[in-house]
Amino acid sequence: MQRLVSRLSPSVVRLNRAVPSTSILNSSSLPPPALTTDTKRNFTWMPKNARPVSSTPPLPPPTSPPTSSPTSESEDVYPGAISRCQWEGAGPFDSYNLPQHTYLPSHSRKKRVLVLCTGGTLTMAPDSTKDGGLAPVEGALTEWMSNMRELQQDEMPEIKVHEYSPLLDSSDMGPCNWARIAVDISKNYLYFDGFVVLTGTDTMAYTASALSFMLENLGKPVIFTGSQIPLCEAYNDARRNLIMSLIFASRDTVNEVGVFFHDRLLRANRSTKINTDRLLAFDSPNMEPLANIGITIDENEHLFLPQPKGRLRVHSEMDTRLMTVRLVPGFDDSVIKYAVENPDTNMKALVLQLYGAGNMPSNKSSFIQVLEAAREREILVVATTQCLTGSVMLGHYAVGHALKEAGVVSAYDMTVEATCCKLAYLFGREDLTPYEVKRLMGVSLRGEMTMDSQSSSPPFTEKIAGMTFTQNRGRKV
Ligand SMILES: NC(=O)C[C@H](N)C(=O)O
């Protein structure tokens, strides 16, 4: 464990007001969605260790392939997405507005962090037209941040803020917004040392998990945060969540997508929202936090993902034709049968939230028949658990054995959020066959599952007085 003591001392921070210039497009006035070959391409960028470090001016952003990202609203379609993205992209923030010293060697320059703001409580204030309910206030974040003296400390990074328009409650976000964020990070990848994504807490674990899969070979920190109380309130959790996220987004050692909340940095695809009203709103039930914050910052460096060897690749497509079902004892499951057997649903995957270690009632042969029908239709059935902590162990109990027989795949100790986003990402990749998707569900791609949790029966050593002694060989993540 490494102790990092962060001193905060005064200086000046450049804040560029970046409220999007274009107005909100009304999706009903747009032409119907059409798949363009452009949106099917992935983008590659140099990894961090290959970025320019001399005073040589940075190369202008290449015109291809990154510009194969959607350039106008009419092209802004992501297959499998629930709705069309109304957002304008963020940049790229190219050389014309970069200060001269930006590409000096890293020891002689301030870190640069791009803040991508999607909305959420952090940006909200009571809206009198909605009975005082909280709603995002466009442009306010940029204003509030420019008045925060804490951000002007010497050791804080230079910050550029981009607010998407419209700002959203995170319940209104989905795969098209995730794709926009991923593409914007890739477009600005060379110009910033790290990224902070501000988003609402309700679906943050999904967005952050999705981004962890979309950004392959990520070599810089992408830190998600938000708050339970708006930044505009006198007492709030927004201020410190924002400050700490900016600090972690400036760390050279973080090469992954994280969620910073309250006093912990969590791996994004391990995080889940656990509380509606407490400030400790997120947890990472199956993995230690990447860092804990008290009066010092304690980093669990052994858990950090290593610097990637390849170039950043952005996979912005998500195939969302999947369904999650949480079992409830004795409930009618004919609706699942209908969804699986009806060819119109075109379902790709069925995520089951089972009891305990991956169990279902043994007296429900009709349900097993549904799973067999799913297999015939090449629908991948994935087993997760309703428990917050621990791993699925298919076949550990006799009642779960039938699932294994029916070709159900274990999600091991992945969160439901990570399981769904991983499936959508893998099915969104055109280079993978259904067999490869199935195989990769059992492989840790971005540290989303604990490798030791993959043995379907625990590593028993011996039993004494009815107690099982388990050999703990350390957990790989
Ligand atoms: N705390 C929050 O941010 C909740 C809000 N409803 C959102 O997810 O946008």
The ligand as a MOL file (V3000), in Angstrom:
LIG
                    3D

  0  0  0     0  0            999 V3000
M  V30 BEGIN CTAB
M  V30 COUNTS 9 8 0 0 0
M  V30 BEGIN ATOM
M  V30 1 N -27.3790 11.9480 -6.9720 0
M  V30 2 C -27.7700 11.9730 -8.2430 0
M  V30 3 O -27.0110 12.4030 -9.0730 0
M  V30 4 C -29.1320 11.4280 -8.5820 0
M  V30 5 C -29.7370 11.9730 -9.8480 0
M  V30 6 N -31.1050 11.5580 -9.9630 0
M  V30 7 C -29.0100 11.4790 -11.0900 0
M  V30 8 O -28.6460 10.3270 -11.1540 0
M  V30 9 O -28.8270 12.2220 -12.0130 0
M  V30 END ATOM
M  V30 BEGIN BOND
M  V30 1 1 1 2
M  V30 2 2 2 3
M  V30 3 1 2 4
M  V30 4 1 4 5
M  V30 5 1 5 6
M  V30 6 1 5 7
M  V30 7 2 7 8
M  V30 8 1 7 9
M  V30 END BOND
M  V30 END CTAB
M  END
